[in-house]
Amino acid sequence: MVVEVEKPPIRGGNKPLYIDLGVRCLATIWHEGMKQPIAFRGGEHLWDWWYWTRKIAKEQSRLARVNKIRTSRKLRKLY
């Protein structure tokens, strides 16, 4: 995915800052003066997302089997 932005005014120098966005490692940041990059892990957030997605899918399939409705109070609470 390519994102184009306007050039901001230069403040504090002209060294580049690199940011890599991902899923397992949410963000990795590296600056020219740094010895090693800073990484923000995202494994816990990914696990939470999978957990709640499965619970929601299970409730949706139960609702479809029981009385063919698409929503309930429990499902709204899960969201």
PDB file of N, CA, C and O in Angstrom:
ATOM      1  N   MET A   1       0.842  -1.154   0.000  1.00  0.00           N
ATOM      2  CA  MET A   1       0.000   0.000   0.000  1.00  0.00           C
ATOM      3  C   MET A   1       0.896   1.227   0.000  1.00  0.00           C
ATOM      4  O   MET A   1       1.851   1.294   0.773  1.00  0.00           O
ATOM      5  N   VAL A   2       0.606   2.184  -0.844  1.00  0.00           N
ATOM      6  CA  VAL A   2       1.394   3.404  -0.943  1.00  0.00           C
ATOM      7  C   VAL A   2       0.558   4.560  -0.428  1.00  0.00           C
ATOM      8  O   VAL A   2      -0.600   4.720  -0.813  1.00  0.00           O
ATOM      9  N   VAL A   3       1.150   5.370   0.448  1.00  0.00           N
ATOM     10  CA  VAL A   3       0.482   6.534   1.007  1.00  0.00           C
ATOM     11  C   VAL A   3       1.321   7.756   0.682  1.00  0.00           C
ATOM     12  O   VAL A   3       2.516   7.786   0.978  1.00  0.00           O
ATOM     13  N   GLU A   4       0.714   8.754   0.083  1.00  0.00           N
ATOM     14  CA  GLU A   4       1.423   9.981  -0.237  1.00  0.00           C
ATOM     15  C   GLU A   4       1.000  11.072   0.732  1.00  0.00           C
ATOM     16  O   GLU A   4      -0.191  11.269   0.976  1.00  0.00           O
ATOM     17  N   VAL A   5       1.978  11.777   1.282  1.00  0.00           N
ATOM     18  CA  VAL A   5       1.708  12.876   2.198  1.00  0.00           C
ATOM     19  C   VAL A   5       2.531  14.078   1.776  1.00  0.00           C
ATOM     20  O   VAL A   5       3.529  13.952   1.067  1.00  0.00           O
ATOM     21  N   GLU A   6       2.092  15.247   2.225  1.00  0.00           N
ATOM     22  CA  GLU A   6       2.845  16.457   1.929  1.00  0.00           C
ATOM     23  C   GLU A   6       4.116  16.475   2.770  1.00  0.00           C
ATOM     24  O   GLU A   6       4.152  15.914   3.866  1.00  0.00           O
ATOM     25  N   LYS A   7       5.161  17.126   2.249  1.00  0.00           N
ATOM     26  CA  LYS A   7       6.409  17.218   3.001  1.00  0.00           C
ATOM     27  C   LYS A   7       6.222  18.184   4.172  1.00  0.00           C
ATOM     28  O   LYS A   7       5.841  19.337   3.967  1.00  0.00           O
ATOM     29  N   PRO A   8       6.489  17.720   5.407  1.00  0.00           N
ATOM     30  CA  PRO A   8       6.379  18.621   6.555  1.00  0.00           C
ATOM     31  C   PRO A   8       7.607  19.535   6.621  1.00  0.00           C
ATOM     32  O   PRO A   8       8.641  19.229   6.028  1.00  0.00           O
ATOM     33  N   PRO A   9       7.495  20.638   7.329  1.00  0.00           N
ATOM     34  CA  PRO A   9       8.666  21.501   7.467  1.00  0.00           C
ATOM     35  C   PRO A   9       9.774  20.786   8.241  1.00  0.00           C
ATOM     36  O   PRO A   9       9.495  20.041   9.180  1.00  0.00           O
ATOM     37  N   ILE A  10      11.016  21.009   7.852  1.00  0.00           N
ATOM     38  CA  ILE A  10      12.157  20.341   8.489  1.00  0.00           C
ATOM     39  C   ILE A  10      12.403  20.961   9.855  1.00  0.00           C
ATOM     40  O   ILE A  10      12.568  22.174   9.988  1.00  0.00           O
ATOM     41  N   ARG A  11      12.423  20.100  10.869  1.00  0.00           N
ATOM     42  CA  ARG A  11      12.705  20.550  12.238  1.00  0.00           C
ATOM     43  C   ARG A  11      13.774  19.653  12.823  1.00  0.00           C
ATOM     44  O   ARG A  11      13.639  18.430  12.782  1.00  0.00           O
ATOM     45  N   GLY A  12      14.810  20.219  13.353  1.00  0.00           N
ATOM     46  CA  GLY A  12      15.797  19.455  14.108  1.00  0.00           C
ATOM     47  C   GLY A  12      16.755  18.615  13.289  1.00  0.00           C
ATOM     48  O   GLY A  12      17.376  17.709  13.845  1.00  0.00           O
ATOM     49  N   GLY A  13      16.903  18.858  12.037  1.00  0.00           N
ATOM     50  CA  GLY A  13      17.878  18.107  11.267  1.00  0.00           C
ATOM     51  C   GLY A  13      17.268  17.422  10.062  1.00  0.00           C
ATOM     52  O   GLY A  13      16.073  17.531   9.789  1.00  0.00           O
ATOM     53  N   ASN A  14      18.131  16.713   9.349  1.00  0.00           N
ATOM     54  CA  ASN A  14      17.656  16.072   8.123  1.00  0.00           C
ATOM     55  C   ASN A  14      17.932  14.572   8.109  1.00  0.00           C
ATOM     56  O   ASN A  14      18.006  13.973   7.037  1.00  0.00           O
ATOM     57  N   LYS A  15      18.087  13.953   9.285  1.00  0.00           N
ATOM     58  CA  LYS A  15      18.300  12.505   9.342  1.00  0.00           C
ATOM     59  C   LYS A  15      16.966  11.788   9.139  1.00  0.00           C
ATOM     60  O   LYS A  15      15.948  12.210   9.688  1.00  0.00           O
ATOM     61  N   PRO A  16      16.961  10.708   8.354  1.00  0.00           N
ATOM     62  CA  PRO A  16      15.703   9.993   8.096  1.00  0.00           C
ATOM     63  C   PRO A  16      15.276   9.131   9.293  1.00  0.00           C
ATOM     64  O   PRO A  16      16.109   8.651  10.061  1.00  0.00           O
ATOM     65  N   LEU A  17      13.976   8.952   9.426  1.00  0.00           N
ATOM     66  CA  LEU A  17      13.379   8.079  10.428  1.00  0.00           C
ATOM     67  C   LEU A  17      12.567   7.030   9.673  1.00  0.00           C
ATOM     68  O   LEU A  17      11.725   7.370   8.841  1.00  0.00           O
ATOM     69  N   TYR A  18      12.819   5.767   9.964  1.00  0.00           N
ATOM     70  CA  TYR A  18      12.141   4.670   9.276  1.00  0.00           C
ATOM     71  C   TYR A  18      11.172   3.987  10.231  1.00  0.00           C
ATOM     72  O   TYR A  18      11.516   3.691  11.375  1.00  0.00           O
ATOM     73  N   ILE A  19       9.953   3.739   9.749  1.00  0.00           N
ATOM     74  CA  ILE A  19       8.931   3.040  10.529  1.00  0.00           C
ATOM     75  C   ILE A  19       8.377   1.911   9.671  1.00  0.00           C
ATOM     76  O   ILE A  19       7.945   2.133   8.540  1.00  0.00           O
ATOM     77  N   ASP A  20       8.392   0.691  10.220  1.00  0.00           N
ATOM     78  CA  ASP A  20       7.835  -0.472   9.537  1.00  0.00           C
ATOM     79  C   ASP A  20       6.637  -0.956  10.340  1.00  0.00           C
ATOM     80  O   ASP A  20       6.784  -1.312  11.510  1.00  0.00           O
ATOM     81  N   LEU A  21       5.458  -0.976   9.734  1.00  0.00           N
ATOM     82  CA  LEU A  21       4.242  -1.429  10.410  1.00  0.00           C
ATOM     83  C   LEU A  21       3.948  -2.872  10.020  1.00  0.00           C
ATOM     84  O   LEU A  21       4.123  -3.260   8.865  1.00  0.00           O
ATOM     85  N   GLY A  22       3.504  -3.657  10.986  1.00  0.00           N
ATOM     86  CA  GLY A  22       3.222  -5.054  10.711  1.00  0.00           C
ATOM     87  C   GLY A  22       2.138  -5.595  11.615  1.00  0.00           C
ATOM     88  O   GLY A  22       1.433  -4.833  12.276  1.00  0.00           O
ATOM     89  N   VAL A  23       2.000  -6.911  11.645  1.00  0.00           N
ATOM     90  CA  VAL A  23       0.976  -7.563  12.459  1.00  0.00           C
ATOM     91  C   VAL A  23       1.595  -8.115  13.736  1.00  0.00           C
ATOM     92  O   VAL A  23       1.181  -7.741  14.834  1.00  0.00           O
ATOM     93  N   ARG A  24       2.572  -8.994  13.608  1.00  0.00           N
ATOM     94  CA  ARG A  24       3.214  -9.565  14.803  1.00  0.00           C
ATOM     95  C   ARG A  24       4.049  -8.538  15.530  1.00  0.00           C
ATOM     96  O   ARG A  24       4.030  -8.472  16.759  1.00  0.00           O
ATOM     97  N   CYS A  25       4.770  -7.749  14.794  1.00  0.00           N
ATOM     98  CA  CYS A  25       5.549  -6.652  15.357  1.00  0.00           C
ATOM     99  C   CYS A  25       4.828  -5.384  14.887  1.00  0.00           C
ATOM    100  O   CYS A  25       4.980  -4.977  13.735  1.00  0.00           O
ATOM    101  N   LEU A  26       4.040  -4.756  15.777  1.00  0.00           N
ATOM    102  CA  LEU A  26       3.169  -3.658  15.362  1.00  0.00           C
ATOM    103  C   LEU A  26       3.933  -2.531  14.688  1.00  0.00           C
ATOM    104  O   LEU A  26       3.502  -2.018  13.655  1.00  0.00           O
ATOM    105  N   ALA A  27       5.064  -2.140  15.265  1.00  0.00           N
ATOM    106  CA  ALA A  27       5.865  -1.071  14.671  1.00  0.00           C
ATOM    107  C   ALA A  27       7.329  -1.291  15.019  1.00  0.00           C
ATOM    108  O   ALA A  27       7.673  -1.649  16.145  1.00  0.00           O
ATOM    109  N   THR A  28       8.179  -1.068  14.031  1.00  0.00           N
ATOM    110  CA  THR A  28       9.618  -1.086  14.239  1.00  0.00           C
ATOM    111  C   THR A  28      10.132   0.273  13.791  1.00  0.00           C
ATOM    112  O   THR A  28       9.877   0.701  12.665  1.00  0.00           O
ATOM    113  N   ILE A  29      10.852   0.946  14.672  1.00  0.00           N
ATOM    114  CA  ILE A  29      11.313   2.307  14.407  1.00  0.00           C
ATOM    115  C   ILE A  29      12.826   2.328  14.430  1.00  0.00           C
ATOM    116  O   ILE A  29      13.456   1.762  15.323  1.00  0.00           O
ATOM    117  N   TRP A  30      13.407   2.992  13.429  1.00  0.00           N
ATOM    118  CA  TRP A  30      14.860   3.107  13.363  1.00  0.00           C
ATOM    119  C   TRP A  30      15.222   4.507  12.897  1.00  0.00           C
ATOM    120  O   TRP A  30      14.645   5.029  11.944  1.00  0.00           O
ATOM    121  N   HIS A  31      16.183   5.102  13.582  1.00  0.00           N
ATOM    122  CA  HIS A  31      16.695   6.428  13.253  1.00  0.00           C
ATOM    123  C   HIS A  31      18.170   6.278  12.923  1.00  0.00           C
ATOM    124  O   HIS A  31      18.835   5.385  13.448  1.00  0.00           O
ATOM    125  N   GLU A  32      18.678   7.127  12.077  1.00  0.00           N
ATOM    126  CA  GLU A  32      20.056   6.993  11.611  1.00  0.00           C
ATOM    127  C   GLU A  32      21.077   6.990  12.744  1.00  0.00           C
ATOM    128  O   GLU A  32      22.117   6.344  12.615  1.00  0.00           O
ATOM    129  N   GLY A  33      20.823   7.676  13.829  1.00  0.00           N
ATOM    130  CA  GLY A  33      21.774   7.745  14.933  1.00  0.00           C
ATOM    131  C   GLY A  33      21.653   6.609  15.937  1.00  0.00           C
ATOM    132  O   GLY A  33      22.463   6.525  16.860  1.00  0.00           O
ATOM    133  N   MET A  34      20.675   5.739  15.788  1.00  0.00           N
ATOM    134  CA  MET A  34      20.438   4.664  16.758  1.00  0.00           C
ATOM    135  C   MET A  34      21.302   3.449  16.451  1.00  0.00           C
ATOM    136  O   MET A  34      21.591   3.164  15.289  1.00  0.00           O
ATOM    137  N   LYS A  35      21.717   2.729  17.501  1.00  0.00           N
ATOM    138  CA  LYS A  35      22.507   1.508  17.308  1.00  0.00           C
ATOM    139  C   LYS A  35      21.626   0.332  16.898  1.00  0.00           C
ATOM    140  O   LYS A  35      22.033  -0.493  16.081  1.00  0.00           O
ATOM    141  N   GLN A  36      20.416   0.253  17.464  1.00  0.00           N
ATOM    142  CA  GLN A  36      19.497  -0.819  17.083  1.00  0.00           C
ATOM    143  C   GLN A  36      18.073  -0.275  17.087  1.00  0.00           C
ATOM    144  O   GLN A  36      17.780   0.677  17.810  1.00  0.00           O
ATOM    145  N   PRO A  37      17.184  -0.864  16.289  1.00  0.00           N
ATOM    146  CA  PRO A  37      15.815  -0.347  16.182  1.00  0.00           C
ATOM    147  C   PRO A  37      14.978  -0.637  17.430  1.00  0.00           C
ATOM    148  O   PRO A  37      15.307  -1.513  18.229  1.00  0.00           O
ATOM    149  N   ILE A  38      13.896   0.116  17.574  1.00  0.00           N
ATOM    150  CA  ILE A  38      12.924  -0.100  18.646  1.00  0.00           C
ATOM    151  C   ILE A  38      11.754  -0.858  18.029  1.00  0.00           C
ATOM    152  O   ILE A  38      11.223  -0.444  16.999  1.00  0.00           O
ATOM    153  N   ALA A  39      11.350  -1.962  18.649  1.00  0.00           N
ATOM    154  CA  ALA A  39      10.252  -2.775  18.124  1.00  0.00           C
ATOM    155  C   ALA A  39       9.143  -2.878  19.167  1.00  0.00           C
ATOM    156  O   ALA A  39       9.413  -3.134  20.340  1.00  0.00           O
ATOM    157  N   PHE A  40       7.915  -2.683  18.747  1.00  0.00           N
ATOM    158  CA  PHE A  40       6.745  -2.829  19.600  1.00  0.00           C
ATOM    159  C   PHE A  40       6.035  -4.110  19.196  1.00  0.00           C
ATOM    160  O   PHE A  40       5.514  -4.214  18.086  1.00  0.00           O
ATOM    161  N   ARG A  41       6.016  -5.081  20.093  1.00  0.00           N
ATOM    162  CA  ARG A  41       5.431  -6.387  19.787  1.00  0.00           C
ATOM    163  C   ARG A  41       3.912  -6.313  19.793  1.00  0.00           C
ATOM    164  O   ARG A  41       3.317  -5.528  20.531  1.00  0.00           O
ATOM    165  N   GLY A  42       3.297  -7.141  18.962  1.00  0.00           N
ATOM    166  CA  GLY A  42       1.848  -7.145  18.860  1.00  0.00           C
ATOM    167  C   GLY A  42       1.240  -8.513  19.059  1.00  0.00           C
ATOM    168  O   GLY A  42       0.062  -8.703  18.756  1.00  0.00           O
ATOM    169  N   GLY A  43       2.005  -9.482  19.561  1.00  0.00           N
ATOM    170  CA  GLY A  43       1.506 -10.838  19.713  1.00  0.00           C
ATOM    171  C   GLY A  43       0.303 -10.952  20.633  1.00  0.00           C
ATOM    172  O   GLY A  43      -0.634 -11.699  20.349  1.00  0.00           O
ATOM    173  N   GLU A  44       0.327 -10.207  21.742  1.00  0.00           N
ATOM    174  CA  GLU A  44      -0.789 -10.256  22.692  1.00  0.00           C
ATOM    175  C   GLU A  44      -2.060  -9.705  22.046  1.00  0.00           C
ATOM    176  O   GLU A  44      -3.145 -10.252  22.242  1.00  0.00           O
ATOM    177  N   HIS A  45      -1.927  -8.630  21.283  1.00  0.00           N
ATOM    178  CA  HIS A  45      -3.085  -8.029  20.623  1.00  0.00           C
ATOM    179  C   HIS A  45      -3.626  -8.952  19.542  1.00  0.00           C
ATOM    180  O   HIS A  45      -4.839  -9.052  19.359  1.00  0.00           O
ATOM    181  N   LEU A  46      -2.737  -9.622  18.830  1.00  0.00           N
ATOM    182  CA  LEU A  46      -3.155 -10.566  17.800  1.00  0.00           C
ATOM    183  C   LEU A  46      -3.903 -11.742  18.425  1.00  0.00           C
ATOM    184  O   LEU A  46      -4.905 -12.202  17.879  1.00  0.00           O
ATOM    185  N   TRP A  47      -3.417 -12.230  19.571  1.00  0.00           N
ATOM    186  CA  TRP A  47      -4.083 -13.338  20.248  1.00  0.00           C
ATOM    187  C   TRP A  47      -5.474 -12.912  20.712  1.00  0.00           C
ATOM    188  O   TRP A  47      -6.434 -13.670  20.568  1.00  0.00           O
ATOM    189  N   ASP A  48      -5.590 -11.705  21.269  1.00  0.00           N
ATOM    190  CA  ASP A  48      -6.906 -11.206  21.700  1.00  0.00           C
ATOM    191  C   ASP A  48      -7.865 -11.111  20.527  1.00  0.00           C
ATOM    192  O   ASP A  48      -9.037 -11.468  20.646  1.00  0.00           O
ATOM    193  N   TRP A  49      -7.371 -10.634  19.401  1.00  0.00           N
ATOM    194  CA  TRP A  49      -8.235 -10.500  18.222  1.00  0.00           C
ATOM    195  C   TRP A  49      -8.758 -11.867  17.784  1.00  0.00           C
ATOM    196  O   TRP A  49      -9.945 -12.010  17.491  1.00  0.00           O
ATOM    197  N   TRP A  50      -7.871 -12.885  17.737  1.00  0.00           N
ATOM    198  CA  TRP A  50      -8.296 -14.237  17.353  1.00  0.00           C
ATOM    199  C   TRP A  50      -9.305 -14.794  18.347  1.00  0.00           C
ATOM    200  O   TRP A  50     -10.298 -15.404  17.951  1.00  0.00           O
ATOM    201  N   TYR A  51      -9.055 -14.586  19.644  1.00  0.00           N
ATOM    202  CA  TYR A  51      -9.936 -15.102  20.682  1.00  0.00           C
ATOM    203  C   TYR A  51     -11.351 -14.544  20.511  1.00  0.00           C
ATOM    204  O   TYR A  51     -12.310 -15.316  20.494  1.00  0.00           O
ATOM    205  N   TRP A  52     -11.506 -13.212  20.384  1.00  0.00           N
ATOM    206  CA  TRP A  52     -12.824 -12.600  20.291  1.00  0.00           C
ATOM    207  C   TRP A  52     -13.485 -12.903  18.954  1.00  0.00           C
ATOM    208  O   TRP A  52     -14.709 -13.019  18.891  1.00  0.00           O
ATOM    209  N   THR A  53     -12.710 -13.031  17.887  1.00  0.00           N
ATOM    210  CA  THR A  53     -13.280 -13.386  16.587  1.00  0.00           C
ATOM    211  C   THR A  53     -13.913 -14.766  16.647  1.00  0.00           C
ATOM    212  O   THR A  53     -15.007 -14.973  16.122  1.00  0.00           O
ATOM    213  N   ARG A  54     -13.228 -15.712  17.285  1.00  0.00           N
ATOM    214  CA  ARG A  54     -13.783 -17.070  17.413  1.00  0.00           C
ATOM    215  C   ARG A  54     -15.045 -17.085  18.268  1.00  0.00           C
ATOM    216  O   ARG A  54     -16.011 -17.769  17.927  1.00  0.00           O
ATOM    217  N   LYS A  55     -15.053 -16.338  19.380  1.00  0.00           N
ATOM    218  CA  LYS A  55     -16.236 -16.302  20.241  1.00  0.00           C
ATOM    219  C   LYS A  55     -17.434 -15.714  19.499  1.00  0.00           C
ATOM    220  O   LYS A  55     -18.551 -16.217  19.625  1.00  0.00           O
ATOM    221  N   ILE A  56     -17.206 -14.652  18.726  1.00  0.00           N
ATOM    222  CA  ILE A  56     -18.288 -14.022  17.968  1.00  0.00           C
ATOM    223  C   ILE A  56     -18.812 -14.985  16.910  1.00  0.00           C
ATOM    224  O   ILE A  56     -20.025 -15.111  16.744  1.00  0.00           O
ATOM    225  N   ALA A  57     -17.924 -15.663  16.195  1.00  0.00           N
ATOM    226  CA  ALA A  57     -18.348 -16.620  15.161  1.00  0.00           C
ATOM    227  C   ALA A  57     -19.145 -17.767  15.763  1.00  0.00           C
ATOM    228  O   ALA A  57     -20.129 -18.218  15.176  1.00  0.00           O
ATOM    229  N   LYS A  58     -18.727 -18.237  16.925  1.00  0.00           N
ATOM    230  CA  LYS A  58     -19.438 -19.330  17.594  1.00  0.00           C
ATOM    231  C   LYS A  58     -20.858 -18.898  17.978  1.00  0.00           C
ATOM    232  O   LYS A  58     -21.811 -19.656  17.796  1.00  0.00           O
ATOM    233  N   GLU A  59     -20.992 -17.687  18.506  1.00  0.00           N
ATOM    234  CA  GLU A  59     -22.308 -17.177  18.882  1.00  0.00           C
ATOM    235  C   GLU A  59     -23.182 -16.957  17.653  1.00  0.00           C
ATOM    236  O   GLU A  59     -24.378 -17.244  17.694  1.00  0.00           O
ATOM    237  N   GLN A  60     -22.609 -16.455  16.560  1.00  0.00           N
ATOM    238  CA  GLN A  60     -23.381 -16.253  15.334  1.00  0.00           C
ATOM    239  C   GLN A  60     -23.891 -17.575  14.775  1.00  0.00           C
ATOM    240  O   GLN A  60     -25.028 -17.654  14.310  1.00  0.00           O
ATOM    241  N   SER A  61     -23.066 -18.606  14.816  1.00  0.00           N
ATOM    242  CA  SER A  61     -23.519 -19.902  14.301  1.00  0.00           C
ATOM    243  C   SER A  61     -24.591 -20.500  15.205  1.00  0.00           C
ATOM    244  O   SER A  61     -25.519 -21.143  14.712  1.00  0.00           O
ATOM    245  N   ARG A  62     -24.483 -20.301  16.520  1.00  0.00           N
ATOM    246  CA  ARG A  62     -25.512 -20.785  17.440  1.00  0.00           C
ATOM    247  C   ARG A  62     -26.843 -20.092  17.162  1.00  0.00           C
ATOM    248  O   ARG A  62     -27.889 -20.740  17.133  1.00  0.00           O
ATOM    249  N   LEU A  63     -26.803 -18.769  16.956  1.00  0.00           N
ATOM    250  CA  LEU A  63     -28.033 -18.032  16.673  1.00  0.00           C
ATOM    251  C   LEU A  63     -28.662 -18.490  15.361  1.00  0.00           C
ATOM    252  O   LEU A  63     -29.884 -18.607  15.266  1.00  0.00           O
ATOM    253  N   ALA A  64     -27.848 -18.746  14.364  1.00  0.00           N
ATOM    254  CA  ALA A  64     -28.373 -19.182  13.066  1.00  0.00           C
ATOM    255  C   ALA A  64     -29.029 -20.559  13.167  1.00  0.00           C
ATOM    256  O   ALA A  64     -30.026 -20.823  12.494  1.00  0.00           O
ATOM    257  N   ARG A  65     -28.473 -21.436  14.005  1.00  0.00           N
ATOM    258  CA  ARG A  65     -29.035 -22.783  14.159  1.00  0.00           C
ATOM    259  C   ARG A  65     -30.331 -22.760  14.958  1.00  0.00           C
ATOM    260  O   ARG A  65     -31.298 -23.428  14.593  1.00  0.00           O
ATOM    261  N   VAL A  66     -30.355 -21.996  16.043  1.00  0.00           N
ATOM    262  CA  VAL A  66     -31.476 -22.049  16.981  1.00  0.00           C
ATOM    263  C   VAL A  66     -32.728 -21.421  16.395  1.00  0.00           C
ATOM    264  O   VAL A  66     -33.740 -22.105  16.244  1.00  0.00           O
ATOM    265  N   ASN A  67     -32.689 -20.145  16.064  1.00  0.00           N
ATOM    266  CA  ASN A  67     -33.909 -19.525  15.566  1.00  0.00           C
ATOM    267  C   ASN A  67     -33.662 -18.577  14.399  1.00  0.00           C
ATOM    268  O   ASN A  67     -34.451 -17.660  14.173  1.00  0.00           O
ATOM    269  N   LYS A  68     -32.605 -18.780  13.672  1.00  0.00           N
ATOM    270  CA  LYS A  68     -32.314 -18.075  12.427  1.00  0.00           C
ATOM    271  C   LYS A  68     -32.394 -16.563  12.551  1.00  0.00           C
ATOM    272  O   LYS A  68     -32.896 -15.879  11.658  1.00  0.00           O
ATOM    273  N   ILE A  69     -31.897 -16.055  13.658  1.00  0.00           N
ATOM    274  CA  ILE A  69     -31.805 -14.607  13.817  1.00  0.00           C
ATOM    275  C   ILE A  69     -30.347 -14.195  13.689  1.00  0.00           C
ATOM    276  O   ILE A  69     -29.448 -15.031  13.786  1.00  0.00           O
ATOM    277  N   ARG A  70     -30.117 -12.918  13.472  1.00  0.00           N
ATOM    278  CA  ARG A  70     -28.758 -12.456  13.220  1.00  0.00           C
ATOM    279  C   ARG A  70     -28.133 -11.706  14.389  1.00  0.00           C
ATOM    280  O   ARG A  70     -26.926 -11.464  14.387  1.00  0.00           O
ATOM    281  N   THR A  71     -28.921 -11.338  15.377  1.00  0.00           N
ATOM    282  CA  THR A  71     -28.358 -10.572  16.483  1.00  0.00           C
ATOM    283  C   THR A  71     -29.025 -10.952  17.803  1.00  0.00           C
ATOM    284  O   THR A  71     -30.122 -11.510  17.832  1.00  0.00           O
ATOM    285  N   SER A  72     -28.339 -10.638  18.875  1.00  0.00           N
ATOM    286  CA  SER A  72     -28.869 -10.874  20.211  1.00  0.00           C
ATOM    287  C   SER A  72     -28.124  -9.964  21.182  1.00  0.00           C
ATOM    288  O   SER A  72     -27.148  -9.309  20.815  1.00  0.00           O
ATOM    289  N   ARG A  73     -28.591  -9.933  22.403  1.00  0.00           N
ATOM    290  CA  ARG A  73     -27.899  -9.127  23.417  1.00  0.00           C
ATOM    291  C   ARG A  73     -26.491  -9.635  23.664  1.00  0.00           C
ATOM    292  O   ARG A  73     -25.547  -8.854  23.790  1.00  0.00           O
ATOM    293  N   LYS A  74     -26.363 -10.935  23.730  1.00  0.00           N
ATOM    294  CA  LYS A  74     -25.036 -11.526  23.984  1.00  0.00           C
ATOM    295  C   LYS A  74     -24.066 -11.174  22.858  1.00  0.00           C
ATOM    296  O   LYS A  74     -22.910 -10.837  23.113  1.00  0.00           O
ATOM    297  N   LEU A  75     -24.533 -11.253  21.622  1.00  0.00           N
ATOM    298  CA  LEU A  75     -23.673 -10.928  20.488  1.00  0.00           C
ATOM    299  C   LEU A  75     -23.263  -9.458  20.517  1.00  0.00           C
ATOM    300  O   LEU A  75     -22.111  -9.131  20.232  1.00  0.00           O
ATOM    301  N   ARG A  76     -24.197  -8.571  20.858  1.00  0.00           N
ATOM    302  CA  ARG A  76     -23.855  -7.154  20.962  1.00  0.00           C
ATOM    303  C   ARG A  76     -22.818  -6.907  22.039  1.00  0.00           C
ATOM    304  O   ARG A  76     -21.937  -6.062  21.880  1.00  0.00           O
ATOM    305  N   LYS A  77     -22.920  -7.640  23.131  1.00  0.00           N
ATOM    306  CA  LYS A  77     -21.933  -7.491  24.213  1.00  0.00           C
ATOM    307  C   LYS A  77     -20.551  -7.967  23.784  1.00  0.00           C
ATOM    308  O   LYS A  77     -19.540  -7.388  24.183  1.00  0.00           O
ATOM    309  N   LEU A  78     -20.506  -9.034  22.962  1.00  0.00           N
ATOM    310  CA  LEU A  78     -19.223  -9.534  22.473  1.00  0.00           C
ATOM    311  C   LEU A  78     -18.523  -8.512  21.578  1.00  0.00           C
ATOM    312  O   LEU A  78     -17.298  -8.388  21.597  1.00  0.00           O
ATOM    313  N   TYR A  79     -19.317  -7.783  20.796  1.00  0.00           N
ATOM    314  CA  TYR A  79     -18.730  -6.745  19.952  1.00  0.00           C
ATOM    315  C   TYR A  79     -18.244  -5.606  20.814  1.00  0.00           C
ATOM    316  O   TYR A  79     -17.713  -4.623  20.296  1.00  0.00           O
TER     317      TYR A  79
END
